[in-house]
């Protein structure tokens, strides 16, 4: 058990939406090689492991007393940010009134995504030597590689846009998967997380 009086704040997002959001972070970072569905098929742990909140929190509670861990539901923070920030201030024993008001103002930055996702994924696979090709087939020196990347970005520029909505069937599949994998999470943290995230599934069961 952690002897120091540390305090941890853990924010949990709907696990399916968190996995989907992570995929688009991978796209922005040029690490995505396949579509979301194919990434789940070929490299599932790359997207699913970070949503394994149950085992992660069980490990945390083995090392840090529960009284020193505050679990926040991401969706609650989005819709009731003022209340959550007040609760966090109390948890950390911080006088919220001493902070400038704009400290707690939420900012949403539009993310940039490649205009053509399929082309981006093909380019990423080529860079990593997938599909029997690599960037060395087209360029040898660092200067040539920089020119190749610049030309490619002209062909497939980054634009301000939101990711498309997740495929309905994929979301339903992942919702069922996580509802089963995270069974016991509500009891562990003392909050109705699964009941909130999977309302429709709970009502049908």
N, C-alpha and C positions, 0 to 999 in steps of 0.2 A: 504494500500500500504506500502511496506517495506521502512522505513525511512532511513535505512543505505545504503551506496553506495556499496552494494554487486553486484557481477557479477556472473552470472550462465552460465555454458557451458553444453548444452544438446546434447547428441549424440544419433541419432535415426537410428536404423537398420531396414532393411526390416522386417516388423512385423511377417510375416510367418516364416522367417528364425530365427528370434529372439526367437519365441516360440519353435521352434525345438531345438535350441541351449540350451534353458533353460531346456528342457526335459533331455538332455544328462548331464547337470550339476546335475540334480536330480538323474540320474543314478549313477554318480560318488559319490554323497553324500549319496547314499543308501536310498534315499527318494522316488524313483520311485516304484510304486506298479503294474503298468500295462504298456502295450505297449503304444507308442505315441498315436495311434488312440483310444485305450480304455481310456487313460487319458483324451483325448478330449471329449469322450463320457460320462464318469462318473464324471470327475472333470474339466470341461472346463475352469472355471475361474482361475484355478491354472496355466494354461499356457497362457490364452488369455488376462488377465487383464493388464499385464504389457506392452502389445502392444497397449493399448488404448491411444495412444499419443495425440489424439485430446482433450479429457477431461482433461488429465494431464497438457497439455500446457495451456489450457484455465484457469485452476486453477493457474498456475504459473504466467500468465500475469495479473491476478487479484491482485497479491501481489508484483510483481516485474516489474518495468518499462521495456518495450520492448527493450529499448536501452541498458539495462543491461543484456540482455539474448542473448546468441549466440547459434543458433541451427546448428549442424553439422551433415551431413549425413554420416553414418558409411562407406558406400561404397566409398564415395568421399575421406574419410580419408585413406582408404586402398590403393586406386589407385593414390592419389595425396597427400601423407602425408606431403611432404615438403611445398606445398602451404597452406595446412590446418594449419600446425604448425606456419607458418608465420602469417596467419590471426589471430590465437589465441593469438600469442605474441602481435600483434597490439591491439587486443581487450583488453588484460590485461595490455597493456602499459608496456610490458617487452622487454628488449633488448635481442633478441634471440642470438646475437653474443657473449654474455657473458656466454652462456651455453656451456659446453664441447660438442663436436660433437656427442659423443656416447650417450648423454642424449636422443637424438631423434632417436636412432637406434631401429627399431622394432624387437622384439623377439617373436618367435612363439614356444611355448613348446608343445610337443606331449602329448596329454592327455591319461590317462590310463582308460580303460574300462574293465568290466568283460568279460572273454572269452565267457561265455554263458549267454546271456541276459535273456532268459526265466527262467533259474535257479536262476538268481539274483533276478528277480521280485517275484518268488515264495518264496524265502528266506526272502525278505523284507516283504511280506504279512504275513508270519508266525511270524516274529518278532513283528509285530504290531497287532497280534491277528486276522487277517483276515482268511478267509477260515476255520473258526472253530478251528483253532490251534493257539498256541502261543509258543514262545521260552521256556516258563515255563514247557511245556510238555516234554521238552528234557533236561532242565537244571534248577537248583534251585538257586545255589549260583553264586556269581560273578565270582569265579574261573572257575566253570563249563561253564559259558557263554563265558568266554574268550577262553577256550579250544574249545568250539563249533565253535566260530567265526574263530579261527585259522585253525581248520580242514576244515571248509567250504571254506576258502580262498585257501587252498591247492587244493581242488576239483575244485574250480572256480577262478583261479588266475586273477589278474589284468594284462592286457597286453597293450602295446603301440599300439594303432590303432585309426583310425578316425571313427566317426559314419557313418553308411551306409547312402546313399542318401535317402531323403524323398520319400515316395510313391508318384508317379505323381498325382494320383487322389486326395490324401489328400492335396497336395500343391495347386492344382487348386481350391479345395473347400475353403481352407483358404485364398487364394489370393482374391477370389470373396468376401468372408466375410469381409476381412479387407478393401478392396477397397470401400465397402459400408459403413462400420462402420467409416472409417476415412475421409469420404467426407467432404471437407472444410478445411482439414489440409494444403494444399498448399497455400490457401488464408490466413490462419492464420499466417503462418511463412514466407510467401513471397518466397517460394522455390518450385520447381516442384518435390516434393518428390514422390507423388503417380504416377505422370507421368513417373518417372524414375523407380520406383519399379515394376509397373504393365504395362510395355510398351505393351506387347502382348494383354492384356485385353483392354487397351485404344484403340489400333489400331482396335480391333474387334468391339468396341462399336460405 
